């Protein structure tokens, strides 16, 4: 895996670059903002989102890794099927190379099979849908 910001790798589908979009939980609460993508260099697909939350002007913000398997749709926001408390319960992040051993606990926390396992359900970053007009609720 590699970080897209490193510039050495491109996504297979440029529209899947969701950096800068807000992430919302099933209730519409804002979890944070996507600041980075970890990509599978073989398939050139996003596998983890780095989401920043909290803080003020970038100071004291926390970062979480979220597997794309919990993304339900992408429009003008990234929608995940876990509530903000679950997402924020596991603090990770950082723009450095990631080995499978580094992220296995993240997949376990979210209860999804890692992308490298043979028996996992096939997943791909969801196609963007037309933007909705539903309001985003403030972070907790």
N, CA, C and O atoms as CSV, one atom per row, in Angstrom:
chain,resi,resn,atom,element,x,y,z
A,1,UNK,N,N,0.846,-1.180,0.000
A,1,UNK,CA,C,0.000,0.000,0.000
A,1,UNK,C,C,0.884,1.232,0.000
A,1,UNK,O,O,2.019,1.216,0.476
A,2,UNK,N,N,0.329,2.293,-0.545
A,2,UNK,CA,C,1.047,3.560,-0.601
A,2,UNK,C,C,0.048,4.689,-0.392
A,2,UNK,O,O,-1.159,4.509,-0.552
A,3,UNK,N,N,0.561,5.830,-0.040
A,3,UNK,CA,C,-0.287,7.014,0.128
A,3,UNK,C,C,-0.333,7.771,-1.182
A,3,UNK,O,O,0.700,7.972,-1.821
A,4,UNK,N,N,-1.509,8.190,-1.584
A,4,UNK,CA,C,-1.668,8.878,-2.858
A,4,UNK,C,C,-0.931,10.219,-2.869
A,4,UNK,O,O,-0.462,10.653,-3.921
A,5,UNK,N,N,-0.824,10.868,-1.735
A,5,UNK,CA,C,-0.148,12.163,-1.673
A,5,UNK,C,C,1.345,12.053,-1.963
A,5,UNK,O,O,1.986,13.047,-2.302
A,6,UNK,N,N,1.901,10.850,-1.833
A,6,UNK,CA,C,3.319,10.672,-2.141
A,6,UNK,C,C,3.601,10.910,-3.619
A,6,UNK,O,O,4.738,11.182,-4.004
A,7,UNK,N,N,2.564,10.805,-4.445
A,7,UNK,CA,C,2.689,11.130,-5.858
A,7,UNK,C,C,3.248,10.042,-6.750
A,7,UNK,O,O,3.366,10.245,-7.958
A,8,UNK,N,N,3.594,8.900,-6.196
A,8,UNK,CA,C,4.163,7.823,-7.001
A,8,UNK,C,C,3.106,6.927,-7.635
A,8,UNK,O,O,3.414,6.167,-8.553
A,9,UNK,N,N,1.876,7.005,-7.163
A,9,UNK,CA,C,0.819,6.113,-7.632
A,9,UNK,C,C,-0.447,6.912,-7.908
A,9,UNK,O,O,-0.737,7.899,-7.231
A,10,UNK,N,N,-1.192,6.471,-8.907
A,10,UNK,CA,C,-2.460,7.098,-9.260
A,10,UNK,C,C,-3.584,6.094,-9.083
A,10,UNK,O,O,-3.380,4.887,-9.212
A,11,UNK,N,N,-4.766,6.601,-8.787
A,11,UNK,CA,C,-5.952,5.751,-8.706
A,11,UNK,C,C,-6.360,5.303,-10.105
A,11,UNK,O,O,-6.169,6.036,-11.075
A,12,UNK,N,N,-6.918,4.105,-10.208
A,12,UNK,CA,C,-7.416,3.605,-11.489
A,12,UNK,C,C,-8.533,4.503,-12.011
A,12,UNK,O,O,-8.667,4.695,-13.219
A,13,UNK,N,N,-9.331,5.050,-11.102
A,13,UNK,CA,C,-10.435,5.938,-11.455
A,13,UNK,C,C,-10.244,7.252,-10.701
A,13,UNK,O,O,-10.509,7.303,-9.500
A,14,UNK,N,N,-9.795,8.309,-11.363
A,14,UNK,CA,C,-9.529,9.578,-10.675
A,14,UNK,C,C,-10.720,10.119,-9.887
A,14,UNK,O,O,-10.528,10.841,-8.908
A,15,UNK,N,N,-11.934,9.788,-10.289
A,15,UNK,CA,C,-13.119,10.267,-9.564
A,15,UNK,C,C,-13.193,9.694,-8.157
A,15,UNK,O,O,-13.930,10.211,-7.317
A,16,UNK,N,N,-12.437,8.629,-7.889
A,16,UNK,CA,C,-12.440,8.032,-6.553
A,16,UNK,C,C,-11.576,8.795,-5.557
A,16,UNK,O,O,-11.487,8.409,-4.392
A,17,UNK,N,N,-10.947,9.859,-5.997
A,17,UNK,CA,C,-10.160,10.689,-5.086
A,17,UNK,C,C,-11.130,11.570,-4.309
A,17,UNK,O,O,-11.602,12.587,-4.817
A,18,UNK,N,N,-11.421,11.177,-3.085
A,18,UNK,CA,C,-12.415,11.871,-2.266
A,18,UNK,C,C,-11.778,12.766,-1.204
A,18,UNK,O,O,-12.446,13.187,-0.260
A,19,UNK,N,N,-10.495,13.052,-1.358
A,19,UNK,CA,C,-9.853,13.948,-0.393
A,19,UNK,C,C,-10.582,15.287,-0.393
A,19,UNK,O,O,-10.949,15.817,-1.442
A,20,UNK,N,N,-10.781,15.815,0.805
A,20,UNK,CA,C,-11.476,17.087,0.959
A,20,UNK,C,C,-12.966,16.961,1.217
A,20,UNK,O,O,-13.612,17.945,1.575
A,21,UNK,N,N,-13.526,15.766,1.043
A,21,UNK,CA,C,-14.956,15.580,1.294
A,21,UNK,C,C,-15.211,15.276,2.766
A,21,UNK,O,O,-14.392,14.647,3.437
A,22,UNK,N,N,-16.354,15.732,3.252
A,22,UNK,CA,C,-16.783,15.407,4.616
A,22,UNK,C,C,-17.210,13.947,4.666
A,22,UNK,O,O,-17.729,13.408,3.688
A,23,UNK,N,N,-16.990,13.316,5.806
A,23,UNK,CA,C,-17.441,11.945,6.057
A,23,UNK,C,C,-18.585,12.030,7.050
A,23,UNK,O,O,-18.458,12.675,8.091
A,24,UNK,N,N,-19.709,11.380,6.734
A,24,UNK,CA,C,-20.870,11.404,7.618
A,24,UNK,C,C,-21.284,9.985,7.975
A,24,UNK,O,O,-21.109,9.049,7.195
A,25,UNK,N,N,-21.843,9.850,9.187
A,25,UNK,CA,C,-22.311,8.540,9.649
A,25,UNK,C,C,-23.760,8.334,9.209
A,25,UNK,O,O,-24.329,9.218,8.568
A,26,UNK,N,N,-24.378,7.188,9.536
A,26,UNK,CA,C,-25.751,6.924,9.087
A,26,UNK,C,C,-26.779,7.946,9.564
A,26,UNK,O,O,-27.830,8.099,8.943
A,27,UNK,N,N,-26.487,8.648,10.661
A,27,UNK,CA,C,-27.408,9.665,11.167
A,27,UNK,C,C,-27.164,11.032,10.550
A,27,UNK,O,O,-27.876,11.987,10.859
A,28,UNK,N,N,-26.175,11.136,9.688
A,28,UNK,CA,C,-25.852,12.411,9.066
A,28,UNK,C,C,-24.880,13.258,9.861
A,28,UNK,O,O,-24.601,14.395,9.482
A,29,UNK,N,N,-24.352,12.721,10.969
A,29,UNK,CA,C,-23.373,13.474,11.759
A,29,UNK,C,C,-22.029,13.476,11.051
A,29,UNK,O,O,-21.590,12.462,10.510
A,30,UNK,N,N,-21.395,14.622,11.066
A,30,UNK,CA,C,-20.085,14.763,10.427
A,30,UNK,C,C,-19.028,14.092,11.294
A,30,UNK,O,O,-18.842,14.460,12.453
A,31,UNK,N,N,-18.347,13.118,10.733
A,31,UNK,CA,C,-17.291,12.393,11.426
A,31,UNK,C,C,-15.968,13.131,11.271
A,31,UNK,O,O,-15.159,13.152,12.198
A,32,UNK,N,N,-15.745,13.724,10.134
A,32,UNK,CA,C,-14.501,14.432,9.853
A,32,UNK,C,C,-14.379,14.675,8.364
A,32,UNK,O,O,-15.375,14.713,7.642
A,33,UNK,N,N,-13.139,14.840,7.910
A,33,UNK,CA,C,-12.868,15.120,6.504
A,33,UNK,C,C,-11.768,14.193,6.003
A,33,UNK,O,O,-10.788,13.939,6.705
A,34,UNK,N,N,-11.938,13.692,4.788
A,34,UNK,CA,C,-10.917,12.829,4.191
A,34,UNK,C,C,-9.716,13.694,3.825
A,34,UNK,O,O,-9.831,14.643,3.050
A,35,UNK,N,N,-8.562,13.352,4.395
A,35,UNK,CA,C,-7.356,14.124,4.097
A,35,UNK,C,C,-6.332,13.326,3.298
A,35,UNK,O,O,-5.388,13.902,2.758
A,36,UNK,N,N,-6.506,12.010,3.216
A,36,UNK,CA,C,-5.532,11.179,2.515
A,36,UNK,C,C,-6.151,9.829,2.170
A,36,UNK,O,O,-7.125,9.402,2.789
A,37,UNK,N,N,-5.574,9.170,1.176
A,37,UNK,CA,C,-6.024,7.849,0.751
A,37,UNK,C,C,-4.840,6.900,0.716
A,37,UNK,O,O,-3.788,7.230,0.169
A,38,UNK,N,N,-5.010,5.725,1.296
A,38,UNK,CA,C,-4.033,4.651,1.126
A,38,UNK,C,C,-4.547,3.787,-0.011
A,38,UNK,O,O,-5.704,3.366,-0.004
A,39,UNK,N,N,-3.693,3.524,-0.984
A,39,UNK,CA,C,-4.137,2.769,-2.148
A,39,UNK,C,C,-3.387,1.448,-2.262
A,39,UNK,O,O,-2.235,1.316,-1.848
A,40,UNK,N,N,-4.080,0.488,-2.832
A,40,UNK,CA,C,-3.512,-0.809,-3.178
A,40,UNK,C,C,-2.750,-0.578,-4.482
A,40,UNK,O,O,-3.357,-0.267,-5.507
A,41,UNK,N,N,-1.440,-0.726,-4.449
A,41,UNK,CA,C,-0.632,-0.392,-5.620
A,41,UNK,C,C,-0.813,-1.376,-6.771
A,41,UNK,O,O,-0.526,-1.034,-7.918
A,42,UNK,N,N,-1.284,-2.590,-6.491
A,42,UNK,CA,C,-1.513,-3.560,-7.566
A,42,UNK,C,C,-2.754,-3.215,-8.380
A,42,UNK,O,O,-2.712,-3.203,-9.610
A,43,UNK,N,N,-3.857,-2.934,-7.693
A,43,UNK,CA,C,-5.118,-2.649,-8.380
A,43,UNK,C,C,-5.389,-1.155,-8.521
A,43,UNK,O,O,-6.330,-0.755,-9.206
A,44,UNK,N,N,-4.559,-0.324,-7.871
A,44,UNK,CA,C,-4.697,1.142,-7.897
A,44,UNK,C,C,-6.078,1.585,-7.403
A,44,UNK,O,O,-6.714,2.467,-7.981
A,45,UNK,N,N,-6.513,0.951,-6.330
A,45,UNK,CA,C,-7.802,1.282,-5.722
A,45,UNK,C,C,-7.587,1.804,-4.315
A,45,UNK,O,O,-6.670,1.373,-3.614
A,46,UNK,N,N,-8.433,2.729,-3.907
A,46,UNK,CA,C,-8.382,3.227,-2.533
A,46,UNK,C,C,-8.783,2.099,-1.598
A,46,UNK,O,O,-9.753,1.389,-1.862
A,47,UNK,N,N,-8.051,1.930,-0.516
A,47,UNK,CA,C,-8.348,0.877,0.454
A,47,UNK,C,C,-8.627,1.434,1.840
A,47,UNK,O,O,-9.413,0.856,2.591
A,48,UNK,N,N,-7.997,2.546,2.188
A,48,UNK,CA,C,-8.228,3.199,3.478
A,48,UNK,C,C,-8.357,4.693,3.257
A,48,UNK,O,O,-7.653,5.284,2.438
A,49,UNK,N,N,-9.272,5.292,4.004
A,49,UNK,CA,C,-9.387,6.744,4.041
A,49,UNK,C,C,-8.741,7.215,5.332
A,49,UNK,O,O,-8.970,6.619,6.384
A,50,UNK,N,N,-7.948,8.262,5.277
A,50,UNK,CA,C,-7.490,8.908,6.501
A,50,UNK,C,C,-8.434,10.074,6.726
A,50,UNK,O,O,-8.538,10.972,5.890
A,51,UNK,N,N,-9.124,10.057,7.862
A,51,UNK,CA,C,-10.127,11.064,8.182
A,51,UNK,C,C,-9.652,11.860,9.388
A,51,UNK,O,O,-9.331,11.293,10.433
A,52,UNK,N,N,-9.610,13.177,9.234
A,52,UNK,CA,C,-9.226,14.063,10.335
A,52,UNK,C,C,-10.486,14.611,10.976
A,52,UNK,O,O,-11.448,14.958,10.292
A,53,UNK,N,N,-10.468,14.683,12.303
A,53,UNK,CA,C,-11.626,15.222,13.025
A,53,UNK,C,C,-11.153,16.003,14.232
A,53,UNK,O,O,-10.044,15.811,14.732
A,54,UNK,N,N,-12.027,16.893,14.688
A,54,UNK,CA,C,-11.714,17.686,15.871
A,54,UNK,C,C,-10.640,18.706,15.582
A,54,UNK,O,O,-10.289,18.957,14.429
A,55,UNK,N,N,-10.131,19.282,16.632
A,55,UNK,CA,C,-9.075,20.276,16.493
A,55,UNK,C,C,-9.601,21.613,16.018
A,55,UNK,O,O,-10.793,21.787,15.766
A,56,UNK,N,N,-8.685,22.543,15.904
A,56,UNK,CA,C,-9.010,23.893,15.454
A,56,UNK,C,C,-7.899,24.336,14.521
A,56,UNK,O,O,-6.730,24.359,14.905
A,57,UNK,N,N,-8.259,24.685,13.304
A,57,UNK,CA,C,-7.300,25.103,12.289
A,57,UNK,C,C,-6.191,24.069,12.095
A,57,UNK,O,O,-5.031,24.418,11.875
A,58,UNK,N,N,-6.563,22.801,12.180
A,58,UNK,CA,C,-5.603,21.727,11.972
A,58,UNK,C,C,-4.789,21.350,13.189
A,58,UNK,O,O,-4.021,20.389,13.140
A,59,UNK,N,N,-4.938,22.085,14.283
A,59,UNK,CA,C,-4.191,21.783,15.501
A,59,UNK,C,C,-5.000,20.837,16.376
A,59,UNK,O,O,-6.211,21.003,16.522
A,60,UNK,N,N,-4.347,19.868,16.944
A,60,UNK,CA,C,-4.949,18.894,17.864
A,60,UNK,C,C,-6.029,18.042,17.203
A,60,UNK,O,O,-6.864,17.455,17.892
A,61,UNK,N,N,-6.019,17.972,15.883
A,61,UNK,CA,C,-6.967,17.101,15.189
A,61,UNK,C,C,-6.515,15.658,15.352
A,61,UNK,O,O,-5.318,15.377,15.409
A,62,UNK,N,N,-7.474,14.752,15.425
A,62,UNK,CA,C,-7.133,13.330,15.477
A,62,UNK,C,C,-7.379,12.738,14.094
A,62,UNK,O,O,-8.174,13.258,13.311
A,63,UNK,N,N,-6.687,11.650,13.812
A,63,UNK,CA,C,-6.831,10.984,12.523
A,63,UNK,C,C,-7.241,9.540,12.732
A,63,UNK,O,O,-6.759,8.861,13.639
A,64,UNK,N,N,-8.137,9.087,11.876
A,64,UNK,CA,C,-8.599,7.710,11.894
A,64,UNK,C,C,-8.441,7.134,10.496
A,64,UNK,O,O,-8.577,7.847,9.502
A,65,UNK,N,N,-8.155,5.843,10.426
A,65,UNK,CA,C,-8.185,5.132,9.155
A,65,UNK,C,C,-9.520,4.433,9.064
A,65,UNK,O,O,-9.955,3.786,10.017
A,66,UNK,N,N,-10.172,4.559,7.926
A,66,UNK,CA,C,-11.462,3.921,7.697
A,66,UNK,C,C,-11.355,3.072,6.435
A,66,UNK,O,O,-11.018,3.593,5.372
A,67,UNK,N,N,-11.638,1.768,6.533
A,67,UNK,CA,C,-11.617,0.929,5.327
A,67,UNK,C,C,-12.745,1.331,4.375
A,67,UNK,O,O,-13.846,1.660,4.818
A,68,UNK,N,N,-12.472,1.305,3.074
A,68,UNK,CA,C,-13.511,1.680,2.112
A,68,UNK,C,C,-14.684,0.704,2.127
A,68,UNK,O,O,-15.753,1.013,1.602
A,69,UNK,N,N,-14.493,-0.462,2.721
A,69,UNK,CA,C,-15.590,-1.433,2.807
A,69,UNK,C,C,-16.767,-0.913,3.625
A,69,UNK,O,O,-17.873,-1.436,3.483
A,70,UNK,N,N,-16.576,0.091,4.472
A,70,UNK,CA,C,-17.685,0.632,5.259
A,70,UNK,C,C,-18.320,1.860,4.594
A,70,UNK,O,O,-19.248,2.456,5.140
A,71,UNK,N,N,-17.817,2.231,3.419
A,71,UNK,CA,C,-18.419,3.334,2.660
A,71,UNK,C,C,-19.668,2.800,1.970
A,71,UNK,O,O,-19.617,1.788,1.272
A,72,UNK,N,N,-20.788,3.487,2.171
A,72,UNK,CA,C,-22.033,3.058,1.529
A,72,UNK,C,C,-22.311,3.819,0.248
A,72,UNK,O,O,-22.912,3.275,-0.678
A,73,UNK,N,N,-21.885,5.062,0.182
A,73,UNK,CA,C,-22.014,5.834,-1.054
A,73,UNK,C,C,-21.160,7.089,-0.949
A,73,UNK,O,O,-20.751,7.511,0.132
A,74,UNK,N,N,-20.910,7.663,-2.114
A,74,UNK,CA,C,-20.168,8.914,-2.191
A,74,UNK,C,C,-20.959,9.845,-3.087
A,74,UNK,O,O,-21.262,9.510,-4.232
A,75,UNK,N,N,-21.290,11.004,-2.567
A,75,UNK,CA,C,-21.897,12.052,-3.375
A,75,UNK,C,C,-21.069,13.304,-3.092
A,75,UNK,O,O,-19.879,13.324,-3.407
A,76,UNK,N,N,-21.647,14.327,-2.519
A,76,UNK,CA,C,-20.828,15.466,-2.101
A,76,UNK,C,C,-20.220,15.212,-0.728
A,76,UNK,O,O,-19.505,16.058,-0.190
A,77,UNK,N,N,-20.510,14.045,-0.166
A,77,UNK,CA,C,-19.951,13.581,1.106
A,77,UNK,C,C,-19.669,12.091,0.986
A,77,UNK,O,O,-20.184,11.419,0.092
A,78,UNK,N,N,-18.854,11.590,1.886
A,78,UNK,CA,C,-18.589,10.153,1.964
A,78,UNK,C,C,-19.459,9.608,3.087
A,78,UNK,O,O,-19.319,10.025,4.237
A,79,UNK,N,N,-20.347,8.689,2.771
A,79,UNK,CA,C,-21.267,8.108,3.748
A,79,UNK,C,C,-20.717,6.760,4.208
A,79,UNK,O,O,-20.363,5.910,3.391
A,80,UNK,N,N,-20.649,6.576,5.529
A,80,UNK,CA,C,-20.176,5.303,6.076
A,80,UNK,C,C,-21.293,4.651,6.874
A,80,UNK,O,O,-22.208,5.324,7.348
A,81,UNK,N,N,-21.209,3.331,7.017
A,81,UNK,CA,C,-22.273,2.601,7.711
A,81,UNK,C,C,-22.010,2.421,9.201
A,81,UNK,O,O,-22.732,1.674,9.862
A,82,UNK,N,N,-21.008,3.079,9.736
A,82,UNK,CA,C,-20.704,3.013,11.170
A,82,UNK,C,C,-20.958,4.382,11.790
A,82,UNK,O,O,-20.766,5.410,11.141
A,83,UNK,N,N,-21.389,4.390,13.045
A,83,UNK,CA,C,-21.638,5.649,13.740
A,83,UNK,C,C,-20.330,6.300,14.160
A,83,UNK,O,O,-19.306,5.634,14.309
A,84,UNK,N,N,-20.382,7.609,14.347
A,84,UNK,CA,C,-19.168,8.386,14.612
A,84,UNK,C,C,-18.374,7.868,15.803
A,84,UNK,O,O,-17.146,7.960,15.804
A,85,UNK,N,N,-19.038,7.330,16.812
A,85,UNK,CA,C,-18.334,6.796,17.976
A,85,UNK,C,C,-17.460,5.607,17.624
A,85,UNK,O,O,-16.360,5.464,18.158
A,86,UNK,N,N,-17.939,4.754,16.728
A,86,UNK,CA,C,-17.152,3.606,16.278
A,86,UNK,C,C,-15.957,4.069,15.462
A,86,UNK,O,O,-14.849,3.559,15.622
A,87,UNK,N,N,-16.188,5.033,14.592
A,87,UNK,CA,C,-15.113,5.538,13.741
A,87,UNK,C,C,-14.020,6.181,14.584
A,87,UNK,O,O,-12.835,5.936,14.359
A,88,UNK,N,N,-14.408,6.992,15.539
A,88,UNK,CA,C,-13.425,7.723,16.339
A,88,UNK,C,C,-12.789,6.889,17.443
A,88,UNK,O,O,-11.825,7.331,18.068
A,89,UNK,N,N,-13.308,5.696,17.694
A,89,UNK,CA,C,-12.786,4.873,18.787
A,89,UNK,C,C,-11.394,4.340,18.501
A,89,UNK,O,O,-10.670,3.973,19.426
A,90,UNK,N,N,-11.019,4.295,17.255
A,90,UNK,CA,C,-9.698,3.768,16.908
A,90,UNK,C,C,-8.881,4.876,16.253
A,90,UNK,O,O,-9.188,5.318,15.146
A,91,UNK,N,N,-7.860,5.309,16.934
A,91,UNK,CA,C,-7.028,6.413,16.454
A,91,UNK,C,C,-5.819,5.856,15.717
A,91,UNK,O,O,-5.014,5.116,16.282
A,92,UNK,N,N,-5.711,6.213,14.486
A,92,UNK,CA,C,-4.563,5.841,13.662
A,92,UNK,C,C,-4.281,7.026,12.777
A,92,UNK,O,O,-4.692,8.150,13.066
A,93,UNK,N,N,-3.603,6.778,11.737
A,93,UNK,CA,C,-3.378,7.813,10.748
A,93,UNK,C,C,-1.915,8.132,10.614
A,93,UNK,O,O,-1.060,7.545,11.276
A,94,UNK,N,N,-1.659,9.045,9.769
A,94,UNK,CA,C,-0.292,9.431,9.489
A,94,UNK,C,C,0.057,9.046,8.066
A,94,UNK,O,O,-0.334,7.981,7.588
A,95,UNK,N,N,0.775,9.893,7.406
A,95,UNK,CA,C,1.123,9.655,6.009
A,95,UNK,C,C,2.472,8.965,5.904
A,95,UNK,O,O,3.485,9.598,5.608
A,96,UNK,N,N,2.474,7.693,6.144
A,96,UNK,CA,C,3.688,6.899,6.005
A,96,UNK,C,C,3.302,5.581,5.352
A,96,UNK,O,O,2.127,5.215,5.365
A,97,UNK,N,N,4.253,4.864,4.785
A,97,UNK,CA,C,3.907,3.588,4.150
A,97,UNK,C,C,3.200,2.661,5.132
A,97,UNK,O,O,3.514,2.641,6.321
A,98,UNK,N,N,2.246,1.900,4.621
A,98,UNK,CA,C,1.489,1.005,5.487
A,98,UNK,C,C,1.667,-0.435,5.043
A,98,UNK,O,O,1.471,-0.776,3.876
A,99,UNK,N,N,2.039,-1.262,5.991
A,99,UNK,CA,C,2.111,-2.703,5.751
A,99,UNK,C,C,0.783,-3.306,6.181
A,99,UNK,O,O,0.048,-2.709,6.968
A,100,UNK,N,N,0.483,-4.472,5.672
A,100,UNK,CA,C,-0.763,-5.139,6.048
A,100,UNK,C,C,-0.869,-5.312,7.554
A,100,UNK,O,O,-1.956,-5.185,8.119
A,101,UNK,N,N,0.238,-5.598,8.201
A,101,UNK,CA,C,0.210,-5.774,9.657
A,101,UNK,C,C,-0.179,-4.481,10.376
A,101,UNK,O,O,-0.747,-4.524,11.466
A,102,UNK,N,N,0.127,-3.331,9.766
A,102,UNK,CA,C,-0.226,-2.040,10.364
A,102,UNK,C,C,-1.727,-1.800,10.373
A,102,UNK,O,O,-2.249,-1.144,11.274
A,103,UNK,N,N,-2.419,-2.328,9.376
A,103,UNK,CA,C,-3.838,-2.009,9.217
A,103,UNK,C,C,-4.783,-3.159,9.560
A,103,UNK,O,O,-6.000,-2.980,9.530
A,104,UNK,N,N,-4.252,-4.320,9.880
A,104,UNK,CA,C,-5.109,-5.470,10.207
A,104,UNK,C,C,-6.041,-5.157,11.371
A,104,UNK,O,O,-7.204,-5.560,11.353
A,105,UNK,N,N,-5.549,-4.445,12.382
A,105,UNK,CA,C,-6.385,-4.090,13.537
A,105,UNK,C,C,-7.516,-3.150,13.141
A,105,UNK,O,O,-8.587,-3.183,13.748
A,106,UNK,N,N,-7.295,-2.321,12.140
A,106,UNK,CA,C,-8.343,-1.407,11.672
A,106,UNK,C,C,-9.486,-2.212,11.066
A,106,UNK,O,O,-10.652,-1.983,11.388
A,107,UNK,N,N,-9.153,-3.148,10.196
A,107,UNK,CA,C,-10.186,-3.998,9.600
A,107,UNK,C,C,-10.925,-4.788,10.674
A,107,UNK,O,O,-12.146,-4.930,10.618
A,108,UNK,N,N,-10.191,-5.296,11.642
A,108,UNK,CA,C,-10.817,-6.049,12.734
A,108,UNK,C,C,-11.759,-5.157,13.537
A,108,UNK,O,O,-12.863,-5.579,13.881
A,109,UNK,N,N,-11.338,-3.932,13.837
A,109,UNK,CA,C,-12.175,-2.994,14.595
A,109,UNK,C,C,-13.504,-2.740,13.885
A,109,UNK,O,O,-14.554,-2.679,14.525
A,110,UNK,N,N,-13.453,-2.595,12.570
A,110,UNK,CA,C,-14.665,-2.312,11.803
A,110,UNK,C,C,-15.436,-3.574,11.424
A,110,UNK,O,O,-16.532,-3.488,10.871
A,111,UNK,N,N,-14.869,-4.746,11.718
A,111,UNK,CA,C,-15.567,-5.997,11.448
A,111,UNK,C,C,-15.694,-6.340,9.982
A,111,UNK,O,O,-16.675,-6.959,9.571
A,112,UNK,N,N,-14.710,-5.945,9.185
A,112,UNK,CA,C,-14.727,-6.269,7.758
A,112,UNK,C,C,-13.470,-7.050,7.400
A,112,UNK,O,O,-12.433,-6.931,8.054
A,113,UNK,N,N,-13.587,-7.850,6.349
A,113,UNK,CA,C,-12.444,-8.622,5.877
A,113,UNK,C,C,-11.473,-7.695,5.147
A,113,UNK,O,O,-11.900,-6.873,4.336
A,114,UNK,N,N,-10.183,-7.816,5.421
A,114,UNK,CA,C,-9.197,-7.010,4.690
A,114,UNK,C,C,-9.229,-7.323,3.198
A,114,UNK,O,O,-9.578,-8.433,2.797
A,115,UNK,N,N,-8.871,-6.357,2.395
A,115,UNK,CA,C,-8.939,-6.516,0.946
A,115,UNK,C,C,-8.033,-7.623,0.424
A,115,UNK,O,O,-8.265,-8.138,-0.669
A,116,UNK,N,N,-7.017,-7.997,1.173
A,116,UNK,CA,C,-6.075,-9.004,0.693
A,116,UNK,C,C,-6.501,-10.440,1.000
A,116,UNK,O,O,-5.847,-11.379,0.547
A,117,UNK,N,N,-7.578,-10.630,1.756
A,117,UNK,CA,C,-8.005,-11.993,2.064
A,117,UNK,C,C,-8.778,-12.586,0.894
A,117,UNK,O,O,-9.477,-11.872,0.174
A,118,UNK,N,N,-8.649,-13.873,0.711
A,118,UNK,CA,C,-9.253,-14.562,-0.426
A,118,UNK,C,C,-10.767,-14.650,-0.299
A,118,UNK,O,O,-11.473,-14.511,-1.298
A,119,UNK,N,N,-11.282,-14.877,0.905
A,119,UNK,CA,C,-12.715,-15.125,1.081
A,119,UNK,C,C,-13.541,-13.873,1.354
A,119,UNK,O,O,-14.697,-13.978,1.765
A,120,UNK,N,N,-12.982,-12.718,1.139
A,120,UNK,CA,C,-13.732,-11.486,1.399
A,120,UNK,C,C,-14.735,-11.225,0.278
A,120,UNK,O,O,-14.583,-11.700,-0.847
A,121,UNK,N,N,-15.748,-10.467,0.618
A,121,UNK,CA,C,-16.704,-10.036,-0.400
A,121,UNK,C,C,-16.014,-8.976,-1.260
A,121,UNK,O,O,-15.362,-8.080,-0.723
A,122,UNK,N,N,-16.146,-9.064,-2.583
A,122,UNK,CA,C,-15.489,-8.061,-3.421
A,122,UNK,C,C,-16.022,-6.675,-3.105
A,122,UNK,O,O,-17.225,-6.475,-2.933
A,123,UNK,N,N,-15.122,-5.744,-3.034
A,123,UNK,CA,C,-15.550,-4.370,-2.772
A,123,UNK,C,C,-14.789,-3.442,-3.687
A,123,UNK,O,O,-13.673,-3.731,-4.119
A,124,UNK,N,N,-15.397,-2.360,-3.963
A,124,UNK,CA,C,-14.709,-1.315,-4.695
A,124,UNK,C,C,-15.264,-0.006,-4.210
A,124,UNK,O,O,-16.402,0.076,-3.747
A,125,UNK,N,N,-14.467,0.995,-4.319
A,125,UNK,CA,C,-14.900,2.309,-3.903
A,125,UNK,C,C,-16.147,2.671,-4.696
A,125,UNK,O,O,-16.172,2.565,-5.922
A,126,UNK,N,N,-17.156,3.090,-3.995
A,126,UNK,CA,C,-18.459,3.307,-4.608
A,126,UNK,C,C,-18.457,4.462,-5.596
A,126,UNK,O,O,-17.785,5.477,-5.413
A,127,UNK,N,N,-19.230,4.264,-6.638
A,127,UNK,CA,C,-19.371,5.279,-7.664
A,127,UNK,C,C,-20.028,6.516,-7.073
A,127,UNK,O,O,-20.953,6.423,-6.266
A,128,UNK,N,N,-19.544,7.653,-7.480
A,128,UNK,CA,C,-20.154,8.898,-7.012
A,128,UNK,C,C,-21.593,8.971,-7.494
A,128,UNK,O,O,-21.907,8.620,-8.632
A,129,UNK,N,N,-22.453,9.430,-6.608
A,129,UNK,CA,C,-23.843,9.654,-6.969
A,129,UNK,C,C,-24.069,11.151,-6.981
A,129,UNK,O,O,-23.262,11.919,-6.457
A,130,UNK,N,N,-25.158,11.553,-7.575
A,130,UNK,CA,C,-25.463,12.967,-7.612
A,130,UNK,C,C,-25.582,13.511,-6.195
A,130,UNK,O,O,-26.114,12.841,-5.310
A,131,UNK,N,N,-25.096,14.706,-5.987
A,131,UNK,CA,C,-25.096,15.325,-4.659
A,131,UNK,C,C,-26.508,15.436,-4.109
A,131,UNK,O,O,-27.468,15.685,-4.839
A,132,UNK,N,N,-26.604,15.244,-2.799
A,132,UNK,CA,C,-27.890,15.402,-2.127
A,132,UNK,C,C,-27.915,16.758,-1.453
A,132,UNK,O,O,-26.879,17.401,-1.285
A,133,UNK,N,N,-29.087,17.180,-1.074
A,133,UNK,CA,C,-29.188,18.476,-0.407
A,133,UNK,C,C,-29.387,18.335,1.094
A,133,UNK,O,O,-29.671,19.318,1.779
A,134,UNK,N,N,-29.238,17.111,1.611
A,134,UNK,CA,C,-29.425,16.899,3.052
A,134,UNK,C,C,-28.340,17.637,3.829
A,134,UNK,O,O,-27.171,17.599,3.445
A,135,UNK,N,N,-28.713,18.306,4.913
A,135,UNK,CA,C,-27.721,19.050,5.690
A,135,UNK,C,C,-26.783,18.110,6.444
A,135,UNK,O,O,-27.145,16.984,6.786
A,136,UNK,N,N,-25.592,18.592,6.689
A,136,UNK,CA,C,-24.619,17.852,7.484
A,136,UNK,C,C,-24.710,18.364,8.903
A,136,UNK,O,O,-24.662,19.572,9.136
A,137,UNK,N,N,-24.842,17.445,9.863
A,137,UNK,CA,C,-24.878,17.842,11.270
A,137,UNK,C,C,-23.462,18.055,11.765
A,137,UNK,O,O,-22.526,17.432,11.265
A,138,UNK,N,N,-23.304,18.912,12.720
A,138,UNK,CA,C,-21.982,19.253,13.247
A,138,UNK,C,C,-21.343,18.071,13.942
A,138,UNK,O,O,-22.027,17.165,14.417
A,139,UNK,N,N,-19.995,18.093,13.997
A,139,UNK,CA,C,-19.249,17.069,14.726
A,139,UNK,C,C,-19.584,17.152,16.198
A,139,UNK,O,O,-19.950,18.209,16.713
A,140,UNK,N,N,-19.451,16.007,16.872
A,140,UNK,CA,C,-19.633,15.971,18.328
A,140,UNK,C,C,-18.310,16.139,18.990
A,140,UNK,O,O,-18.230,16.139,20.218
